[in-house]
């Protein structure tokens, strides 16, 4: 090699590239063949994701009710700068199930049964998933997460034989155990599961979930006292958290913390632990927003939940998520279409108690909010090199 030609060792190049944002790496695929191969290598993608997860605050992805026939998405970064997500597929009648490592799980409800797709907004790659085993459109919850133990992304669907309104009247079922199906990104297929320890556990249809530390979590209810008759009248249900270990494919039912009000409780993740944010509303008094964190190692008091923060609010808000060191809220339903509440998010700093009102330009009322880390993770399984040649990519 000519000594006058500038040269950087490949390891130095890798070390530089893995520190760059996903949108830069996507452009750099066109620099040369070696970089294109590197940026599709599974080992580099894993290193890049690890670097971004450890040193970057995830963005806040929010879906706006702007155009009902398609998704309208925006990203809010740690500097509170907003940018629109371009090249959004025309997912008619769709909802985002969840975000994990830069991948979005999207459910299209226009067909019966509904279909699922995996989409990476940064790379524009999209993968339509095969039809599941069970065809019941109703009474289901869906979860999406990743386990580093098995290096696999999984989607879990739980079909409950009953809903969760209270009080509830259910038609009698021979089998009160929910049906479960699991999709593995590595195998590309669904398989059914029989779960006895979820017997008599109900879920609100299409309720949200969170994923943390290789597990997926939902809010549910354990059926309580019931009155026999032609229909079952169920009362006094016990609220619970249901977890699914992605690697071991095991469900666990976790008792809820001692909340003052279960009606306005929301699952989230704080400090890489599953958390519950609860809004205590008392007429004539300010709202109390509590943050509870779940510790897997039981403390001396015998409880696994601890309340770490309480915030007092004089504004009526609906909780959405925990983002880094802040609780994110949106205006309550009756305010979101008014001039005061349109295009607005509220951010409560958990350290300083600082309250910010953020106006989102060119956006309708905010529907749903997700933590989202942009990445170049593939929607296809990785095995040495990623299968980008078979990915369906959207035009930019």
Residue pairs with C-beta under 8 A, 6 or more apart in sequence:
1 7
10 34
13 38
14 38
14 44
14 47
17 25
17 28
17 35
17 38
17 39
17 44
17 48
18 44
18 47
18 48
18 51
19 51
19 55
20 28
21 52
21 374
22 48
22 52
22 102
22 122
22 123
22 374
22 375
22 376
23 122
23 374
25 39
25 48
25 376
26 39
26 122
26 123
26 376
28 35
28 39
29 35
29 36
29 39
29 40
30 36
37 385
38 44
39 45
39 376
40 378
40 385
40 386
40 388
41 384
41 385
41 386
42 382
42 383
42 384
42 385
42 386
45 375
45 376
45 377
45 378
45 382
45 386
48 375
48 376
49 101
49 102
49 373
49 375
49 377
52 373
52 374
52 375
53 101
53 373
56 78
56 373
57 77
57 78
57 324
58 323
58 324
58 371
58 372
58 373
59 75
59 76
59 77
59 78
59 371
59 372
59 373
59 374
60 75
60 76
60 321
60 323
60 328
60 369
60 370
60 371
60 372
61 73
61 74
61 75
61 76
61 85
61 96
61 99
61 104
61 369
61 370
61 371
61 372
62 73
62 74
62 76
62 345
62 360
62 363
62 366
62 367
62 368
62 369
62 370
63 71
63 72
63 73
63 96
63 366
63 367
63 368
63 369
64 72
64 73
64 74
64 343
64 360
64 363
64 364
64 365
64 366
64 367
65 72
65 364
65 365
65 366
65 367
66 72
66 363
66 364
69 90
69 92
70 88
70 90
70 91
70 92
71 88
71 89
71 91
71 94
71 96
71 106
72 88
72 363
72 364
73 84
73 85
73 88
73 121
74 82
74 83
74 84
74 85
74 360
74 363
75 82
75 83
75 84
75 85
75 372
75 374
76 82
76 345
76 358
76 360
77 83
78 324
80 356
80 358
82 360
82 361
84 362
85 121
86 396
87 121
87 124
87 394
87 395
87 396
88 121
89 106
89 117
89 119
89 126
89 394
91 106
91 108
91 117
92 108
92 110
93 108
93 109
93 110
94 106
94 107
94 108
94 109
94 110
95 106
95 107
95 109
95 206
95 368
96 104
96 105
96 106
96 107
96 368
96 370
97 104
97 105
97 106
97 107
97 116
97 142
97 143
97 144
97 155
97 209
98 104
98 105
98 142
98 143
98 144
98 145
98 208
98 209
98 210
98 211
98 370
99 105
99 144
99 370
99 371
99 372
99 373
100 144
100 145
100 146
100 153
100 211
101 146
101 153
101 373
101 375
101 377
102 120
102 121
102 122
102 372
102 373
102 374
102 375
102 376
102 377
103 118
103 119
103 120
103 144
103 153
103 375
103 377
103 379
104 118
104 119
104 120
104 121
104 372
105 116
105 117
105 118
105 142
105 144
105 155
106 116
106 117
106 118
106 119
107 114
107 115
107 116
107 142
108 114
108 115
108 116
108 117
109 137
112 135
112 137
113 131
113 132
113 134
113 135
113 136
113 137
114 137
115 128
115 129
115 131
116 128
116 129
116 132
116 142
116 155
116 183
117 126
117 127
117 128
117 129
118 126
118 127
118 129
118 153
118 185
118 379
119 125
119 126
119 127
119 379
120 126
120 375
120 376
120 377
120 378
120 379
121 374
122 374
122 375
122 376
123 376
123 378
123 391
123 393
124 393
124 394
124 395
124 396
125 378
125 379
125 388
125 391
125 392
125 393
126 379
126 391
126 392
126 393
126 394
127 379
127 380
127 391
127 392
128 392
129 155
129 183
130 188
130 189
130 190
132 157
132 181
132 183
132 190
133 181
133 190
133 191
133 192
134 157
134 159
134 179
134 181
134 192
136 159
136 179
138 205
139 159
139 160
139 161
139 162
139 163
139 203
139 205
140 157
140 158
140 159
140 160
140 203
140 205
140 206
141 157
141 158
141 160
141 203
141 204
141 205
141 206
141 207
141 209
141 218
142 155
142 156
142 157
142 158
142 206
142 209
143 155
143 156
143 157
143 158
143 209
143 211
143 216
143 217
143 218
143 244
144 153
144 154
144 155
144 156
144 209
144 211
144 216
145 153
145 154
145 211
145 214
145 215
145 216
145 244
145 246
146 152
146 153
146 154
146 211
146 214
146 246
147 154
147 214
147 245
147 246
147 247
148 214
149 214
149 246
149 247
150 186
150 246
150 247
151 186
152 184
152 185
152 186
152 246
153 184
153 185
154 182
154 183
154 184
154 185
154 246
155 182
155 183
156 180
156 181
156 182
156 183
156 216
156 244
157 180
157 181
157 182
158 178
158 179
158 180
158 198
158 203
158 218
159 178
159 179
159 180
159 181
160 178
160 201
160 202
160 203
160 205
161 170
161 173
161 175
161 176
161 177
161 178
162 168
162 170
162 173
162 176
162 202
163 170
163 202
163 204
163 205
164 202
164 203
164 204
164 220
164 221
164 237
166 221
166 234
166 235
166 237
167 233
167 234
167 235
168 202
168 233
168 234
168 237
169 231
169 232
169 233
169 234
170 231
170 232
170 234
171 231
171 232
172 231
172 232
176 199
176 200
176 223
177 194
177 195
177 196
177 198
177 199
178 195
178 198
178 199
178 201
178 203
179 192
180 192
180 193
180 194
180 195
180 198
180 251
181 190
181 191
181 192
181 193
182 190
182 191
182 193
182 249
183 189
183 190
184 191
185 379
185 380
185 381
186 381
187 381
188 381
193 249
195 251
197 251
197 252
197 253
198 242
198 251
198 253
200 222
200 223
201 220
201 221
201 222
201 223
201 240
201 242
201 253
202 220
202 221
202 223
202 237
203 218
203 219
203 220
203 221
203 242
204 219
207 218
207 219
208 218
208 266
208 267
208 368
209 216
209 217
209 218
209 267
210 216
210 217
210 267
210 268
210 269
210 274
211 217
211 246
211 269
212 269
212 272
212 273
212 274
213 272
213 273
214 245
214 246
214 247
215 243
215 244
215 245
215 246
215 274
216 243
216 244
216 246
217 241
217 242
217 243
217 244
217 267
217 274
218 241
218 242
218 267
219 239
219 240
219 241
219 242
219 265
219 267
220 239
220 240
220 241
220 242
220 253
221 237
221 238
221 239
221 240
222 237
222 238
222 239
222 240
222 253
223 234
223 237
224 234
224 235
224 236
224 237
224 238
225 234
225 235
225 236
226 232
226 233
226 234
226 235
227 233
227 235
238 255
238 256
239 256
239 262
239 265
240 253
240 254
240 255
240 256
241 253
241 254
241 255
241 256
241 267
241 274
241 276
241 294
242 251
242 252
242 253
242 254
243 251
243 252
243 254
243 274
244 250
244 251
244 252
245 251
245 252
254 294
254 304
255 304
256 262
256 265
256 276
256 305
257 276
257 292
257 303
257 305
257 307
258 305
259 265
259 276
259 278
259 280
259 290
259 292
260 278
260 280
260 288
260 290
261 278
261 279
261 280
261 281
262 278
264 278
264 279
264 280
264 281
264 319
265 276
265 277
265 278
265 279
266 276
266 277
266 278
266 319
266 320
266 321
267 274
267 275
267 276
268 274
268 275
268 276
268 277
268 321
268 322
269 275
269 322
269 371
270 291
270 293
270 308
270 322
271 293
273 293
273 294
273 295
274 293
274 294
275 291
275 292
275 293
275 294
275 322
276 291
276 292
276 294
276 305
277 289
277 290
277 291
277 292
277 319
277 322
277 327
278 289
278 290
278 292
279 287
279 288
279 289
279 317
279 318
279 319
280 287
280 288
280 289
280 290
281 287
282 288
286 312
286 313
286 314
287 312
287 313
287 314
287 315
287 316
287 317
288 310
288 311
288 312
288 313
289 310
289 311
289 312
289 313
289 319
289 327
289 348
290 307
290 309
290 310
290 311
291 307
291 308
291 309
291 310
291 311
291 322
291 327
291 350
292 305
292 306
292 307
292 308
293 305
293 306
293 308
294 304
294 305
295 304
295 305
295 306
296 304
298 304
299 306
309 350
311 327
311 348
311 350
311 353
313 348
313 355
315 346
316 331
316 332
316 335
317 329
317 330
317 331
317 332
317 346
318 329
318 330
318 331
318 332
318 333
319 327
319 329
320 328
320 329
320 330
320 345
320 366
320 368
320 369
321 327
321 328
321 369
321 370
321 371
322 328
323 347
323 371
325 349
325 350
325 351
326 347
326 348
326 349
326 350
327 347
327 348
327 350
328 345
328 346
328 347
328 348
328 369
329 345
329 346
329 347
329 348
330 336
330 341
330 344
330 345
330 346
330 365
330 366
330 369
331 338
331 340
331 341
331 344
331 346
331 365
332 341
335 341
336 342
336 344
336 365
336 366
337 365
341 365
342 364
342 365
343 359
343 360
343 361
343 363
343 364
343 365
343 366
344 357
344 358
344 359
344 360
344 366
345 357
345 358
345 360
345 366
345 369
346 355
346 356
346 357
346 358
347 355
347 356
347 358
348 354
348 355
348 356
349 355
349 356
360 366
378 386
378 387
378 388
378 391
379 391
380 386
380 387
380 388
380 390
380 391
381 387
